[in-house]
Structures are given as structure tokens and as C-alpha cells.
Amino acid sequence: MSARWPPGGAARRALGQPPVRPGLPERADAALARAELDPDATHLAWELVRLAGQGTDAELALTVLLQDALARGSTRLSLAEPDALAARARALFGVSERGAAELAAYARAVAADPGASLPLIGPPGAAAPLVVEGTHLYAQRVRAAEVRLVERLRARLEERTAWASPGAIERALVAIRAHPSGDLRLTDEQEAAVRVALEAPLSVIRGGPGTGKTSVVVAILRAAARLGVPPAAVAIAAPTGKAADRARSSIAAGLASITEPPVVDVALRTGLADPRTLHRLLGYSPRHGGFRHHADNPLAERLVIVDESSMIDLLLMDDLLRALRPEARLVLLGDAQQLPSVAAGAVFRDLGRAPSVPGVALERSHRMDPTRPEGFNILSVARAIQEGRREPLCAPVEEGGVVRPSAPDRVARLESLPAHPLGGAFLYEGGVHDFLAWWRRGLETAPPAVALDDRAALAPRFAALDRARLLCVTRAPERSTGVEAINAHLHGPGRWRAGEPVLVHRNDYARGLFNGDQGLLLDVLTADGRRLSAVFRRGDGFVAHPLESVRGVLELGYATTVHKAQGSEHDVVAILLPETDSPRLLTREVIYTGLTRARRAVVLVGDRALLDRAVHRAIERSSGVSERLARGPG
């Protein structure tokens, strides 16, 4: 039972011609589509098997399973349970019972003697595209990246350059306590996080929503300034522009609320550079396809703080470590329960699990206050989902003009959509189009033409844009609840018009626009009249670009994916569940991440059975980072 795969796929794609697909049976093609396997990853599997001069169904099936694992974010595929692999192949792409048995036998043989499958698969060091290490199958390039990252991590953890004595750090904390930020006093666990960030060359600070990660960052900055680190030697970054902008506003608010700020804090507030995306920090060059800062041209900063670090993939983390000076401090903050990076790896999760990596877990949520029922309810539900359970539905009640769940730790079931404001977590099963009609009533009307320097007119428009957000699980245009379909529905017929939200979907370095930046289409007054422009917030001001000059990097922004919403926070959030199950996308992490974007209310729109499936389905990513760190060199 073998098949030879036709040539021409990769070459024809490079020439802009349609690829020649192997002649898979219709049933298998249908199963592939249903499983939502990445087409490029599957095509690569076909090409690897073909170019290696081999072509049995078992070899192809194992290679597809590896490519699928990489597409889902793992760095490797476990061979420890061959029968489980065979069952997955049957479920994913319709392998016959006999084919499944052959796949299981082949997986056992590869694990026992990887060299026997050369040139396709070999042991570490072999000139083969796939590598078996222990009981795991790797793509050679991914394994090399993982090994390289762990070597850099180990070198950083072994760095012994001391910034200050423990006594000096304690004196800095005493000074901060004397002038707190607002009415907030750091908890013991928050102070422990500040200490480890200043003492260790690499530290990981983990915490869910409301655990005070921003307060910790502000305290780290203030303590570092008291230890002689000038503001110019500090960099704050995040994986996305939205996360960087949110860090900017929350850190600025924290520094602005310091009681009778000493001179050192005033200097910090005025001299600290705005948070940037990691790509901007590292100086990404689209022309050269790489970063300006690396081992031979490291960052000048002595302290680098990265927020939303769960979004950093294997390769980007390696680039970041490569760009740091040996004596620099790297502080990674995030929530390991949120969605991991889009690309392969779960580095933040792995570092949090590694005993050799200094870190602190922030456990106390400052939003879990029974006197604030909206936030208390949302976070209670989020914590339950994080543990794999969905709290029972309950009837909503109206209190003080706000519709809330009747129990603080339950999801309320909306039989109809109320005219009153919502507060808490709700499920609405009445249909997505009915919900969108209700949602549309809250959208802003098109404003009159505005001048770019008229902050009094622009600021409220952007505040309104930030207050509420529609989140989708998928982008897929063929799904009625995908981003593209929802944006088209809310936009309606005709051209784009003033008042509509837009999102940048591709970096435009010349104009300083980055993937995830959110803006508004507005008629902007100029010396020549009015011009429809995409307006974006920049620090305390605004920038505008004529729509025709940036149309190619924009998409409508009524809705976005939960993935792209990471790093943002809104008063009200709606999560649109897909109309049918999507095992790859509809997971516990996507629901948890969507819920925790909301401050006051969140509505899950869709079928209760699908929600239950998502809650009981966790993302499984296999990575060797923590194991390699635990093993030590070699």
C-alpha cells in the first residue's frame, strides 16, 4: 500500500502556478477540510515525503501529523503512543483501519531506529529534514531553534552581574512605600516580584487579570530609578501595538498617581520612552527580513520589560535574547492561561514551569471584590473555565438599572436582549443576527468633519471605540460568525465611510502603522477641504493618513479575533461562537482570553453545547524547552 506523489507542488507555487495536488480520495479531502488542517503545512508534508524519494501512506501520514502539530503551535510530535497517533490520523484525514495499523507500526520503528528511515527521518545530527530525539519527532529546523533558544536562556540564567545589593533593593522599596502610587499598597507577592526582577538576569512574573501586574511594572521602574538606572536605559515592549498602547496608558496612570512624587519619579515620568512592539524595539527591517539589534549590535537598554509575554513564539524569544547585553535585566510578564503565541512554542508557559528560572506567581486578584459585582462575576466565571468547568446558567436580574447575573459566580442566560446596560457574564442563544441588530444600536453615528488637532472632538470618539468590542473565534469568510462575515454584515453595501472602525492587518513601516493598530475613518479638515482619512491615536495626539494611501493595509474593525484582542481591555465584550464546532480553534483558552478582555460585561453568543465543548477542550502544545533547561548542558 504505497503511493508516489507527483512532482511540481512547491516549484509550481514559486512560479505562481496552481500546485499539483496528490490524488487523495474525496472522503480524505473532506476530512482534511473538516479538521481545518493548514493547507500549506499539509502541502509541505507531501513535498517532504516526495523529495525524500519515499511515499508510503504511513510516511505521509506521520509527516502530516507532525506538520499539523507544528501548525497548532507544538514544536514536536510525541511517538510514545503509536496507537494514539493512528487514531488521530483516522479522525483527521480518513486513514483506513489497515492504514492506521501500518502508521502505528511505522511510528514504533522510527522511534526505535530513526536512522533506518533516512533520508526523510534521522537521529539528531543527521542530514534529514525530520529528526527523532528521545520519543519525539521534530522538524530539523524547529529542533535547532529550540536548542539554540535553550542555550541562550541557560547563558542568561548563569549571568552573575549584580545590579545592587539586597540591602539597596530593600531601601528602594522602602522609598516607594513612602510615596505609593495612588491608594495602592504593594502586597507581599508583588514586592517579591519586584525583588526578583531586579536581582535576576531573567525573571518571569505570572498572573491573571486583576493581579496587579501593571502595579508591579510601575514599582520595578521606580525601584530601578532609585538604583541608578536612568529612564533612557529602560525599554518596555509588548508583542502587539494594542498591548503596547495599553501598557503605555496604564503605566502613565500609575506614575501620575504617585503621592507627592519625589524628583526621581518626576524624572521617570518625563524621561521614560513609550512602550513599543517587540519588532520596533528590535528594529525589524522589512528590506533585510531581519532585526537591526542582535548579538553584534545589542540593545543599549539595561532593563527590558515585556508585557503579554504569553504571545511570544519560539523564534521571537530567541531574537529578543540574542539582542540583549549580558548584564541587562529581562522581565517577562503575562498570563499563561491565555492563548499562546500564534507561531510554534509556548515559551512563557515553559519558563514558568522551569525551576531554574526565577519567577513569581501573582495569585491575589484585586478585581475579585464582591462590592464590584460585574468584575467579580466575570473573573469568577473565567477562573472556573480556566479549571475546565462552566458554571451553571442562572436567570439575570435588574439592579439599579443594570442587568446582572442573579448569582455572582454564574453565567446568566439571556432569553432576550435588554435595553438596559449589562454587568457580568451572559450567554445569548437567540441567534447572531438578532444580537448584531441589538449591538448595532450602540454603534456611533458618522461624525462631522474634524480637525486633526481638535482633541476635544477626537478623544471621545476613540474612547467610544475602546468601550466595546466584538470578538470572533475565527476569521474564515465561509463562517457566518467569522471576522470577515461580521465586518461585512455591519458595514453593509457601498464604500467605506466616515465613522467606521478599521484595523491594520499588515505592517507599514514607512507610515509607522503596525499589525493590530486600531483606528477610525473620519472626514479630516485640511487646507484643501475635507478628506476621508484613517486616523490613529499616537501618544497624546492623533495622526491621519488619506484612506487611498493606506487602504491596502487596512480592514474593517467592527470585529476582530480573540487572538488579536490580546493585550486589550474594554468595558463590554461580545464573543461570537462559531455556528459549528471547530476543534482547532474553539478551546478553553480562547473563551478565557475573550472573557478577561471585559471589565464590566461579556456576552457569549452561540450554542450552549459548543460552549461546553470549548470549556472542556484545552490547547495541547508539546515543547522541549523546560525539559532541556532541567537536563542542563549537553
PADRENLUM-723512 format. One record per residue (C-alpha): residue in one letter; z, y, x. Coordinates in steps of 0.25 Angstrom, whole numbers, padded with zeros to 4 digits, always signed. Example, Ala and Ser with C-alpha at 12.3 -4.5 7.8 and 13.67 -1.06 7.14 Angstrom:
<atoms>
A+0031-0018+0049 S+0029-0004+0055 
</atoms>
This chain:
<atoms>
M+0000+0000+0000 S-0005+0011+0009 A-0014+0023+0007 R-0021+0032+0017 W-0020+0047+0014 P-0033+0055+0014 P-0034+0066+0025 G-0037+0081+0023 G-0024+0085+0016 A-0018+0095+0026 A-0031+0098+0032 R-0037+0102+0019 R-0026+0110+0015 A-0027+0118+0028 L-0041+0121+0025 G-0038+0126+0011 Q-0044+0114+0004 P-0037+0105-0006 P-0030+0093+0000 V-0034+0079-0002 R-0022+0072-0009 P-0019+0057-0007 G-0023+0049-0020 L-0009+0047-0025 P-0009+0041-0039 E-0008+0050-0051 R+0006+0045-0054 A+0011+0048-0040 D+0005+0062-0041 A+0012+0065-0054 A+0025+0060-0048 L+0023+0069-0036 A+0021+0081-0045 R+0033+0078-0053 A+0042+0076-0041 E+0038+0090-0036 L+0035+0085-0022 D+0030+0096-0013 P+0015+0095-0013 D+0014+0100+0002 A+0025+0091+0006 T+0018+0079+0000 H+0005+0082+0006 L+0011+0083+0019 A+0017+0069+0017 W+0003+0064+0014 E-0003+0071+0027 L+0008+0066+0036 V+0006+0051+0032 R-0009+0053+0033 L-0009+0059+0046 A+0000+0049+0052 G-0010+0039+0049 Q-0002+0031+0039 G-0002+0031+0024 T+0007+0021+0017 D+0013+0025+0004 A+0027+0023+0010 E+0024+0032+0021 L+0018+0043+0012 A+0030+0041+0002 L+0040+0043+0013 T+0033+0055+0019 V+0032+0061+0005 L+0047+0059+0003 L+0050+0066+0016 Q+0041+0078+0013 D+0047+0079-0001 A+0061+0079+0005 L+0057+0090+0015 A+0051+0098+0003 R+0064+0096-0004 G+0072+0102+0008 S+0077+0090+0015 T+0074+0089+0030 R+0073+0073+0030 L+0072+0061+0021 S+0082+0050+0021 L+0077+0036+0023 A+0091+0030+0021 E+0088+0025+0007 P+0073+0020+0007 D+0075+0015-0007 A+0079+0029-0012 L+0066+0035-0005 A+0058+0025-0012 A+0064+0028-0026 R+0061+0043-0023 A+0047+0040-0019 R+0045+0033-0032 A+0051+0044-0040 L+0044+0055-0033 F+0030+0050-0032 G+0028+0037-0039 V+0029+0027-0028 S+0027+0013-0033 E+0039+0003-0032 R+0031-0004-0021 G+0029+0009-0014 A+0043+0013-0015 A+0047-0001-0009 E+0037+0002+0003 L+0043+0016+0004 A+0057+0011+0005 A+0053+0001+0016 Y+0045+0011+0024 A+0057+0021+0024 R+0066+0009+0029 A+0056+0006+0040 V+0055+0021+0044 A+0070+0023+0045 A+0071+0010+0053 D+0060+0013+0063 P+0053+0027+0061 G+0044+0024+0073 A+0037+0013+0066 S+0031+0024+0057 L+0025+0033+0068 P+0017+0041+0067 L+0022+0046+0054 I+0037+0044+0056 G+0045+0042+0069 P+0059+0044+0075 P+0064+0057+0080 G+0055+0062+0091 A+0043+0054+0087 A+0029+0061+0085 A+0029+0059+0070 P+0029+0069+0058 L+0041+0061+0052 V+0054+0057+0059 V+0065+0047+0055 E+0079+0051+0060 G+0090+0042+0056 T+0088+0039+0041 H+0080+0052+0039 L+0065+0055+0039 Y+0061+0069+0044 A+0048+0077+0046 Q+0048+0079+0061 R+0047+0094+0059 V+0059+0095+0050 R+0068+0086+0058 A+0064+0094+0071 A+0068+0107+0063 E+0081+0101+0059 V+0085+0096+0073 R+0081+0110+0078 L+0090+0117+0068 V+0102+0108+0071 E+0101+0111+0086 R+0101+0126+0083 L+0113+0124+0074 R+0120+0116+0084 A+0118+0126+0095 R+0123+0137+0086 L+0135+0130+0082 E+0138+0128+0097 E+0137+0142+0100 R+0150+0147+0105 T+0148+0162+0106 A+0161+0169+0099 W+0159+0182+0092 A+0174+0185+0091 S+0188+0178+0092 P+0194+0173+0079 G+0204+0184+0080 A+0193+0194+0080 I+0187+0188+0067 E+0201+0188+0060 R+0202+0203+0064 A+0189+0205+0057 L+0193+0198+0045 V+0206+0206+0044 A+0198+0219+0045 I+0189+0214+0034 R+0201+0210+0025 A+0206+0225+0026 H+0193+0230+0021 P+0188+0220+0011 S+0174+0220+0004 G+0177+0225-0010 D+0189+0218-0016 L+0185+0204-0010 R+0194+0198+0000 L+0189+0186+0008 T+0194+0173+0005 D+0199+0163+0016 E+0186+0155+0015 Q+0178+0168+0016 E+0185+0173+0028 A+0183+0159+0034 A+0168+0160+0032 V+0169+0174+0040 R+0176+0168+0051 V+0167+0156+0053 A+0155+0165+0052 L+0160+0174+0064 E+0165+0163+0072 A+0154+0152+0071 P+0139+0154+0076 L+0135+0147+0063 S+0142+0147+0050 V+0139+0142+0036 I+0146+0149+0024 R+0144+0141+0011 G+0148+0146-0003 G+0143+0146-0017 P+0141+0158-0025 G+0152+0168-0026 T+0160+0162-0014 G+0159+0175-0007 K+0148+0173+0004 T+0144+0187+0004 S+0158+0192+0006 V+0159+0182+0018 V+0146+0189+0024 V+0152+0203+0022 A+0164+0198+0029 I+0157+0192+0040 L+0149+0205+0042 R+0161+0213+0042 A+0169+0204+0052 A+0157+0203+0061 A+0156+0218+0062 R+0171+0218+0066 L+0168+0208+0077 G+0157+0218+0083 V+0145+0213+0077 P+0137+0225+0073 P+0129+0225+0059 A+0116+0225+0067 A+0119+0211+0073 V+0121+0205+0059 A+0110+0199+0051 I+0111+0194+0036 A+0100+0185+0031 A+0096+0176+0019 P+0085+0167+0017 T+0078+0175+0006 G+0076+0190+0003 K+0084+0189-0010 A+0096+0183-0003 A+0096+0193+0008 D+0095+0204-0002 R+0107+0199-0010 A+0115+0197+0003 R+0112+0212+0007 S+0117+0217-0007 S+0130+0208-0007 I+0133+0211+0008 A+0131+0226+0006 A+0140+0226-0006 G+0151+0219+0001 L+0150+0229+0013 A+0150+0240+0003 S+0163+0236-0004 I+0172+0235+0009 T+0185+0243+0006 E+0185+0255+0015 P+0175+0249+0025 P+0178+0251+0040 V+0168+0257+0049 V+0163+0243+0053 D+0160+0239+0039 V+0153+0252+0036 A+0144+0249+0049 L+0141+0235+0044 R+0137+0240+0030 T+0127+0250+0036 G+0122+0243+0048 L+0120+0229+0042 A+0106+0224+0041 D+0101+0220+0027 P+0101+0205+0025 R+0087+0199+0028 T+0080+0186+0025 L+0080+0176+0036 H+0066+0177+0038 R+0067+0192+0040 L+0079+0190+0049 L+0072+0180+0058 G+0059+0189+0058 Y+0049+0180+0051 S+0035+0183+0056 P+0024+0178+0046 R+0014+0181+0056 H+0020+0171+0066 G+0026+0162+0056 G+0040+0163+0063 F+0052+0171+0065 R+0054+0182+0075 H+0068+0178+0079 H+0070+0165+0085 A+0077+0159+0098 D+0069+0168+0107 N+0071+0181+0099 P+0084+0179+0091 L+0091+0188+0081 A+0099+0199+0087 E+0110+0197+0076 R+0123+0191+0080 L+0127+0188+0065 V+0117+0182+0055 I+0122+0179+0041 V+0113+0171+0032 D+0115+0170+0017 E+0110+0160+0007 S+0108+0150+0019 S+0106+0138+0010 M+0092+0143+0009 I+0089+0142+0024 D+0080+0130+0027 L+0080+0122+0040 L+0069+0129+0047 L+0074+0143+0044 M+0088+0140+0048 D+0082+0135+0061 D+0075+0148+0063 L+0088+0156+0060 L+0096+0149+0070 R+0085+0150+0081 A+0085+0165+0079 L+0100+0167+0081 R+0107+0171+0094 P+0117+0160+0099 E+0128+0170+0097 A+0124+0174+0083 R+0132+0170+0071 L+0125+0164+0059 V+0132+0163+0046 L+0125+0155+0035 L+0130+0157+0020 G+0125+0150+0008 D+0128+0141-0004 A+0124+0127+0000 Q+0123+0123-0015 Q+0112+0132-0017 L+0097+0128-0016 P+0094+0125-0001 S+0082+0130+0006 V+0068+0128+0001 A+0063+0122+0014 A+0069+0110+0021 G+0084+0110+0025 A+0098+0112+0019 V+0103+0119+0032 F+0114+0127+0025 R+0120+0115+0018 D+0119+0106+0031 L+0126+0117+0039 G+0137+0118+0028 R+0139+0103+0029 A+0140+0102+0045 P+0154+0102+0050 S+0149+0108+0063 V+0144+0121+0056 P+0155+0132+0054 G+0156+0136+0039 V+0164+0139+0027 A+0162+0135+0013 L+0166+0146+0003 E+0172+0139-0009 R+0178+0150-0018 S+0169+0157-0028 H+0172+0172-0031 R+0164+0171-0043 M+0172+0160-0050 D+0180+0169-0057 P+0184+0166-0072 T+0184+0180-0075 R+0169+0181-0072 P+0164+0170-0081 E+0149+0172-0078 G+0150+0169-0063 F+0161+0159-0065 N+0153+0151-0075 I+0140+0151-0066 L+0147+0147-0054 S+0155+0136-0061 V+0142+0130-0066 A+0136+0132-0052 R+0147+0125-0046 A+0146+0113-0056 I+0131+0112-0053 Q+0134+0112-0038 E+0142+0100-0041 G+0131+0093-0049 R+0137+0095-0063 R+0132+0104-0074 E+0144+0110-0083 P+0142+0107-0098 L+0136+0117-0107 C+0144+0126-0116 A+0142+0136-0126 P+0141+0150-0122 V+0150+0161-0127 E+0149+0176-0128 E+0160+0184-0122 G+0159+0199-0120 G+0144+0200-0123 V+0141+0189-0113 V+0137+0175-0116 R+0145+0165-0107 P+0148+0150-0106 S+0160+0146-0114 A+0165+0139-0102 P+0165+0145-0088 D+0160+0133-0081 R+0150+0128-0091 V+0135+0131-0093 A+0133+0138-0107 R+0121+0133-0115 L+0113+0144-0122 E+0107+0140-0135 S+0101+0153-0136 L+0099+0165-0126 P+0109+0176-0130 A+0107+0191-0130 H+0120+0193-0122 P+0122+0192-0107 L+0125+0179-0101 G+0136+0175-0092 G+0137+0161-0085 A+0128+0149-0084 F+0120+0145-0096 L+0109+0134-0100 Y+0098+0138-0109 E+0089+0127-0114 G+0081+0135-0125 G+0068+0136-0116 V+0063+0144-0105 H+0054+0153-0113 D+0065+0157-0122 F+0074+0160-0111 L+0063+0168-0104 A+0061+0177-0116 W+0076+0180-0116 W+0076+0183-0101 R+0064+0192-0102 R+0072+0201-0111 G+0081+0204-0100 L+0070+0208-0090 E+0068+0222-0086 T+0056+0230-0092 A+0046+0237-0083 P+0052+0249-0077 P+0045+0263-0076 A+0039+0267-0062 V+0049+0269-0052 A+0050+0276-0038 L+0054+0267-0027 D+0065+0276-0023 D+0071+0276-0037 R+0083+0267-0034 A+0089+0271-0047 A+0077+0265-0055 L+0074+0253-0046 A+0089+0248-0043 P+0091+0244-0058 R+0078+0237-0059 F+0081+0228-0047 A+0096+0226-0052 A+0090+0221-0065 L+0080+0212-0057 D+0092+0205-0050 R+0101+0203-0062 A+0094+0191-0068 R+0084+0180-0062 L+0076+0169-0068 L+0077+0157-0058 C+0067+0145-0059 V+0069+0131-0052 T+0054+0130-0049 R+0042+0139-0046 A+0032+0129-0051 P+0022+0136-0060 E+0020+0124-0068 R+0034+0124-0073 S+0037+0133-0085 T+0051+0137-0078 G+0045+0139-0064 V+0045+0153-0058 E+0030+0155-0059 A+0030+0152-0074 I+0043+0160-0077 N+0037+0172-0070 A+0024+0171-0077 H+0031+0170-0090 L+0040+0182-0089 H+0028+0190-0082 G+0019+0187-0094 P+0004+0191-0093 G-0002+0202-0085 R+0000+0208-0071 W+0013+0210-0064 R+0020+0223-0070 A+0032+0232-0067 G+0046+0227-0069 E+0042+0213-0065 P+0051+0206-0054 V+0044+0200-0042 L+0047+0191-0030 V+0042+0190-0017 H+0037+0176-0014 R+0031+0177+0000 N+0036+0185+0012 D+0029+0198+0014 Y+0034+0203+0028 A+0025+0215+0028 R+0032+0221+0016 G+0046+0215+0018 L+0045+0206+0006 F+0051+0192+0007 N+0051+0180-0002 G+0061+0181-0013 D+0061+0197-0013 Q+0063+0201-0028 G+0056+0214-0033 L+0051+0221-0045 L+0037+0226-0049 L+0039+0241-0052 D+0029+0253-0054 V+0033+0261-0042 L+0030+0276-0042 T+0022+0280-0029 A+0015+0293-0025 D+0003+0287-0031 G+0009+0284-0045 R+0015+0270-0049 R+0012+0257-0042 L+0017+0243-0047 S+0025+0238-0035 A+0035+0227-0031 V+0048+0233-0028 F+0059+0227-0020 R+0073+0231-0016 R+0075+0233-0002 G+0090+0236+0002 D+0094+0249-0006 G+0080+0253-0009 F+0066+0247-0014 V+0052+0244-0009 A+0040+0243-0017 H+0026+0236-0014 P+0014+0238-0022 L+0012+0226-0030 E-0002+0223-0026 S+0003+0223-0011 V+0013+0212-0013 R+0008+0204-0025 G+0005+0192-0016 V+0020+0190-0012 L+0026+0193-0026 E+0028+0184-0038 L+0035+0188-0051 G+0050+0187-0050 Y+0055+0185-0064 A+0059+0171-0060 T+0062+0164-0046 T+0066+0151-0041 V+0081+0147-0039 H+0077+0145-0025 K+0072+0160-0023 A+0084+0165-0030 Q+0094+0160-0020 G+0101+0172-0014 S+0100+0180-0027 E+0111+0183-0038 H+0108+0188-0052 D+0117+0191-0064 V+0109+0182-0073 V+0100+0170-0069 A+0092+0160-0077 I+0088+0147-0071 L+0075+0141-0077 L+0076+0126-0076 P+0062+0118-0075 E+0057+0112-0088 T+0057+0098-0082 D+0065+0092-0071 S+0062+0096-0056 P+0070+0087-0047 R+0066+0094-0035 L+0069+0108-0040 L+0080+0107-0051 T+0092+0104-0043 R+0107+0107-0043 E+0105+0117-0032 V+0094+0125-0040 I+0104+0126-0052 Y+0116+0130-0043 T+0108+0141-0036 G+0102+0147-0048 L+0116+0147-0055 T+0122+0154-0043 R+0112+0165-0043 A+0118+0171-0056 R+0130+0180-0057 R+0132+0181-0072 A+0123+0171-0080 V+0114+0160-0077 V+0105+0153-0088 L+0099+0139-0085 V+0086+0138-0093 G+0082+0124-0096 D+0085+0110-0100 R+0100+0105-0098 A+0095+0091-0093 L+0087+0098-0082 L+0099+0106-0078 D+0108+0094-0077 R+0098+0086-0069 A+0097+0098-0059 V+0113+0099-0058 H+0113+0084-0054 R+0102+0085-0044 A+0105+0091-0030 I+0095+0094-0019 E+0096+0084-0009 R+0092+0089+0005 S+0093+0080+0017 S+0095+0087+0031 G+0100+0082+0044 V+0106+0096+0049 S+0120+0093+0046 E+0119+0079+0052 R+0113+0083+0065 L+0123+0094+0066 A+0134+0083+0064 R+0128+0074+0074 G+0128+0084+0085 P+0117+0086+0096 G+0107+0075+0098 
</atoms>
